[in-house]
Amino acid sequence: MRVDLFDFDLPEDRIALRPSEPRDAARLLVSRPGQPPQDAVFRDLPDLLAPGDVLVFNDTKVIPAQLKGLRHRDEAVAHIDATLHMRMSPDSWLAFARPAKRLTVGDRVQFGHDSNVCFMGTLDATVAEKRDSGEVLLNFDLSGASLDEALHAVGHIPLPPYIAARRPDDDRDRMDYQTIYADEEGAVAAPTAGLHFTPELFDRLDARGIKRCFVTLHVGAGTFLPVKADDTSDHHMHSETGRVSAQVAAQINAAKAEGRRIVAVGTTSLRLLESAVQADGSMAEWAGATDIFITPGYRFKTADALITNFHLPRSTLFMLVSAFSGMERMRTAYEYAIANGYRFYSYGDGSLLFREPDEH
């Protein structure tokens, strides 16, 4: 499909630089097939769902994956920024480096040269590979838990580019850019639909009889990469690793067998479910890497509804929601959101999308 079909104009003042306070005070746009957009507030969610519905959350935890450092080559020194996006071994990560043209295989980079300190003051790595689009493989001098500890000491929260371009990260982001249920470290981007949930909202969902379960997809920085191709068939998705437990698979299967709805909290949960689902529509225990790319025409086998934020024009995530709820309905919803002051992107407002019925 042509990528320009997913373009739209967004005023810069619609981009949220901080989240709503409290989190569940964010606005919520509800979109159902055949109905106009409906305004709500996120704390209204229990009343918009039915008892027995199952919310599927992504419990990945964001790590301080944005690194700043110096490349030393003889007497020449260059400033290097690196965003880690996939762990390859206990001591190595794939990363997007800027400017990548200043790196060659074998170069040494000392991270931690921006007032942060780590042990002896730096975290050192060797460039083991160079790949396309500024991607490099970094082999660190530390490994396992020691490397994790070092990243927490020298790293920054990897705010999305559209926020980072407008302000630096700060201590508040270490709390704001993390869901209250984050548990499994490994993401370099938050599953942002989950940022709206609070303990009080969980209590109200429980009282309503709405169930929840947790899967893990470690969101990579590739989620922010623009689609540069003119056609979706020419776009390359970066892999992300995830896991669905046998217990969660059984819970989802039981709900579907009983006619109860599955509600994916975030596009990351939805992509993981669609990666793990069997050909017959059932779920089974699953773990591995996925580079699933969902565009209109895709037939979903898992979720009946999707909770998600508002996404960038021409992005793979806007393509996904267009596949889930229909291109025309999403265009109408986004035009309504822009005209009515909804806040966009990671710290912005949310939407509750009910799936477009499959055409037979």
C-alpha positions in Angstrom: 0.0 0.0 0.0 1.1 3.6 -0.6 2.5 5.1 2.6 1.1 8.5 1.8 -2.4 7.1 2.4 -1.5 7.2 6.1 -0.4 10.8 6.2 -2.1 13.6 8.1 -1.3 17.1 9.4 -0.8 17.5 13.1 -0.3 20.9 14.7 2.8 20.9 16.9 0.8 22.1 19.9 -1.0 18.8 20.0 2.2 16.9 21.0 2.1 16.2 24.7 5.4 16.9 26.5 4.2 15.7 29.9 1.5 13.2 30.9 -1.8 14.1 32.5 -2.0 14.2 36.3 -3.3 12.0 37.6 -2.6 9.5 34.9 -6.2 8.3 34.5 -7.4 11.9 34.0 -6.3 11.7 30.3 -9.0 12.0 27.8 -10.2 8.8 26.0 -11.7 8.8 22.5 -14.0 5.8 21.9 -14.5 4.5 18.4 -17.0 1.9 17.5 -18.0 0.6 14.1 -20.8 2.6 12.6 -20.8 5.2 15.3 -19.3 8.7 15.6 -16.3 9.3 18.0 -17.3 9.5 21.6 -15.6 11.6 24.2 -14.7 10.1 27.6 -12.0 10.2 30.3 -9.7 7.3 30.9 -11.0 6.7 34.4 -14.4 5.9 32.6 -12.8 2.7 31.2 -14.6 0.3 33.6 -18.0 1.6 32.4 -17.0 1.2 28.8 -16.1 -2.5 29.1 -18.2 -5.5 30.3 -17.7 -7.9 33.2 -15.6 -10.8 32.1 -13.6 -8.8 29.5 -9.9 -9.6 29.7 -7.3 -6.8 29.5 -3.9 -7.9 28.1 -1.1 -5.7 29.4 2.6 -5.6 28.4 4.6 -5.7 31.6 8.0 -4.8 30.0 10.1 -2.2 31.9 12.0 0.6 30.3 15.7 0.7 30.9 17.9 3.8 30.6 19.0 2.9 27.1 20.0 6.3 25.8 23.8 6.6 26.0 26.2 9.5 25.4 29.9 8.9 24.9 33.1 9.6 23.1 34.8 7.6 20.4 38.6 7.6 20.6 40.6 6.7 17.5 44.3 7.7 17.9 44.2 11.4 18.6 40.7 11.9 17.1 37.7 12.1 19.4 34.0 12.2 18.3 30.8 12.5 20.3 28.5 9.6 19.9 24.9 9.0 20.9 23.6 5.4 21.0 20.1 4.1 21.7 20.1 0.5 22.6 17.2 -1.5 21.1 17.8 -5.2 21.3 20.0 -7.3 23.6 21.9 -10.0 21.7 23.9 -11.6 24.6 24.8 -10.8 28.2 27.4 -8.3 27.1 26.1 -7.1 23.7 23.3 -4.8 22.4 22.2 -3.7 19.0 21.9 0.1 19.0 21.1 3.0 16.7 24.2 5.3 16.7 24.5 8.9 15.7 26.5 9.9 13.8 27.1 6.3 12.7 29.4 7.5 10.0 32.0 8.3 12.7 32.1 4.7 13.7 34.0 1.7 12.2 34.3 -1.9 13.3 36.8 -2.1 16.2 36.3 1.4 17.5 36.2 1.9 21.2 33.4 4.1 22.7 33.4 5.4 26.3 29.9 6.1 27.5 29.1 8.3 30.5 30.7 11.6 29.5 27.7 13.8 30.3 28.0 14.2 34.1 26.8 10.7 34.9 29.3 8.3 36.5 29.7 4.6 36.4 32.2 2.8 38.6 35.4 4.3 37.2 33.5 7.0 35.4 32.7 5.3 32.1 31.1 2.3 30.5 33.2 1.1 27.6 32.2 -0.8 24.5 33.6 -2.0 21.2 31.9 -1.6 17.8 31.6 -5.3 16.7 29.4 -4.7 13.6 28.0 -2.0 11.4 24.6 -2.5 9.8 22.2 -0.5 7.7 20.4 2.7 8.9 22.9 3.6 11.6 22.6 0.3 13.4 25.7 -1.1 15.2 26.4 -4.0 17.5 28.1 -2.9 20.7 30.1 -5.4 22.8 30.4 -4.0 26.3 33.3 -4.6 28.7 30.7 -5.5 31.4 28.2 -8.4 31.2 24.9 -9.5 32.7 23.8 -7.8 35.9 27.0 -5.7 36.0 26.1 -4.2 32.6 22.5 -3.6 33.8 23.7 -1.8 36.8 26.1 0.3 34.7 23.3 1.3 32.3 21.2 2.5 35.2 24.1 4.6 36.3 25.1 6.2 33.0 22.0 5.9 30.8 19.1 8.2 30.1 15.5 7.4 29.7 15.1 7.2 25.9 12.3 9.7 25.4 10.7 9.6 21.9 12.4 11.9 19.4 9.3 14.2 19.2 9.7 14.9 23.0 13.5 14.7 23.2 13.8 17.4 20.4 11.8 19.8 22.6 13.3 19.2 26.1 15.9 17.0 27.9 14.9 14.1 30.0 14.8 14.5 33.7 14.2 12.6 36.9 10.5 12.9 36.6 10.6 10.9 33.3 12.0 8.0 35.2 8.7 7.7 36.8 6.4 9.1 34.2 7.7 7.0 31.3 7.0 3.7 33.1 3.8 1.8 33.7 2.8 1.1 37.3 2.9 -2.6 36.5 6.3 -2.7 34.7 8.2 -5.8 35.8 10.5 -7.3 33.1 13.4 -5.1 32.3 14.4 -4.8 28.6 12.3 -2.1 26.8 13.8 1.0 25.4 10.4 2.5 24.8 7.3 2.4 27.0 4.1 0.6 26.1 2.5 4.0 26.3 -1.2 3.0 26.4 -0.5 1.5 29.8 0.8 4.8 31.2 -2.8 5.9 31.9 -3.5 3.1 34.5 -3.4 3.8 38.2 -3.9 1.6 41.3 -7.3 3.2 41.8 -8.3 2.4 38.2 -7.2 -1.2 38.7 -9.4 -1.4 41.8 -12.4 -0.1 39.8 -11.7 -2.6 37.0 -11.6 -5.4 39.6 -14.9 -4.3 41.1 -16.5 -4.3 37.7 -15.3 -7.9 37.1 -12.9 -7.1 34.4 -9.9 -9.5 34.3 -6.3 -8.8 33.4 -3.3 -10.7 32.4 0.3 -9.8 31.5 2.5 -10.6 28.5 6.0 -9.3 27.8 7.2 -7.6 24.6 10.5 -5.6 25.0 9.7 -2.6 22.9 12.6 -1.5 20.7 13.7 2.0 19.4 12.7 0.8 15.9 9.1 1.7 16.9 10.1 5.4 16.4 11.8 4.9 13.0 9.9 6.7 10.2 8.7 4.7 7.2 10.9 6.1 4.5 9.7 3.8 1.7 6.9 4.9 -0.6 5.2 1.5 -0.3 4.6 -0.5 2.8 6.0 -3.6 1.1 9.4 -2.0 1.0 9.5 -1.2 4.8 11.7 -3.3 7.1 10.5 -3.8 10.6 13.1 -4.3 13.4 12.6 -7.4 15.6 11.5 -7.3 19.2 11.6 -10.1 21.7 8.6 -11.3 23.7 6.9 -14.0 25.7 3.4 -15.3 26.3 3.2 -17.8 29.3 1.2 -21.0 29.2 -1.0 -19.6 32.0 -1.9 -16.5 30.0 -2.5 -18.5 26.9 -4.9 -20.7 28.8 -6.7 -17.6 30.3 -7.2 -16.1 26.8 -8.4 -19.4 25.3 -10.9 -19.8 28.1 -12.2 -16.3 27.7 -12.7 -16.7 23.9 -14.4 -20.0 24.4 -16.9 -18.4 26.7 -17.5 -15.5 24.3 -15.8 -12.9 26.5 -13.8 -10.1 24.8 -10.0 -9.7 24.7 -8.9 -6.1 25.0 -5.2 -5.4 24.1 -3.7 -2.6 26.1 -1.4 -1.1 23.5 -0.2 -2.0 20.1 2.7 -3.9 21.6 0.4 -6.3 23.4 -1.6 -6.7 20.2 1.4 -7.4 18.0 2.7 -10.0 20.5 -0.7 -11.7 20.6 -0.9 -11.8 16.8 2.7 -13.2 16.7 1.9 -15.9 19.1 -1.6 -17.0 18.0 -2.0 -20.4 16.3 -3.5 -20.9 12.8 -6.8 -22.0 14.4 -7.0 -18.8 16.5 -6.0 -20.5 19.8 -3.1 -19.3 22.0 -0.2 -21.4 23.2 2.9 -20.6 25.2 5.3 -18.7 23.0 8.7 -17.0 23.2 10.9 -15.5 20.6 11.5 -12.5 18.3 8.8 -10.9 16.1 9.0 -8.4 13.3 5.2 -8.6 12.5 4.1 -5.6 10.3 0.3 -5.2 10.3 -1.3 -3.1 7.6 -4.9 -2.8 6.3 -6.1 -6.1 4.9 -4.7 -8.1 7.8 -7.2 -10.4 9.6 -6.9 -10.3 13.3 -7.3 -13.5 15.3 -7.0 -12.3 18.9 -8.2 -9.0 20.3 -11.8 -7.6 20.0 -10.8 -4.1 21.2 -7.6 -2.1 21.5 -6.6 0.7 23.9 -3.9 2.9 22.4 -2.6 6.4 22.2 -2.6 8.6 19.1 0.2 7.8 16.7 2.5 9.6 14.2 1.4 10.2 10.6 2.9 7.6 8.1 3.9 5.4 11.1 3.6 1.6 11.3 1.4 2.1 14.4 -1.1 4.3 12.5 -1.1 1.6 9.9 -1.9 -1.0 12.6 -4.8 0.9 14.0 -6.1 1.5 10.5 -6.0 -2.2 9.9 -7.8 -2.8 13.2 -10.6 -0.3 13.0 -10.7 0.6 9.3 -8.9 3.4 7.4 -11.9 5.7 7.1 -12.9 5.3 10.7 -9.4 6.0 11.9 -9.1 9.1 9.6 -12.4 10.3 11.0 -11.3 9.7 14.6 -8.0 11.4 14.1 -9.6 14.4 12.5 -12.0 14.6 15.4 -9.2 14.3 17.9 -7.1 17.1 16.3 -10.1 19.4 16.0 -11.2 18.8 19.6 -7.8 19.3 21.3 -6.7 15.8 22.1 -3.1 15.4 23.1 -1.0 13.1 20.9 1.8 10.6 21.2 3.5 8.9 24.1 2.4 11.3 26.9 -0.9 12.1 25.2 -4.5 11.0 25.5 -5.8 7.5 24.7 -8.4 5.9 22.5 -10.5 2.8 22.9 -11.0 1.2 19.5 -13.4 -1.6 18.8 -12.4 -3.9 15.9 -13.9 -3.5 12.5 -15.9 -6.7 11.7 -14.2 -9.0 9.3 -15.6 -9.0 5.8 -16.6 -12.4 4.5 
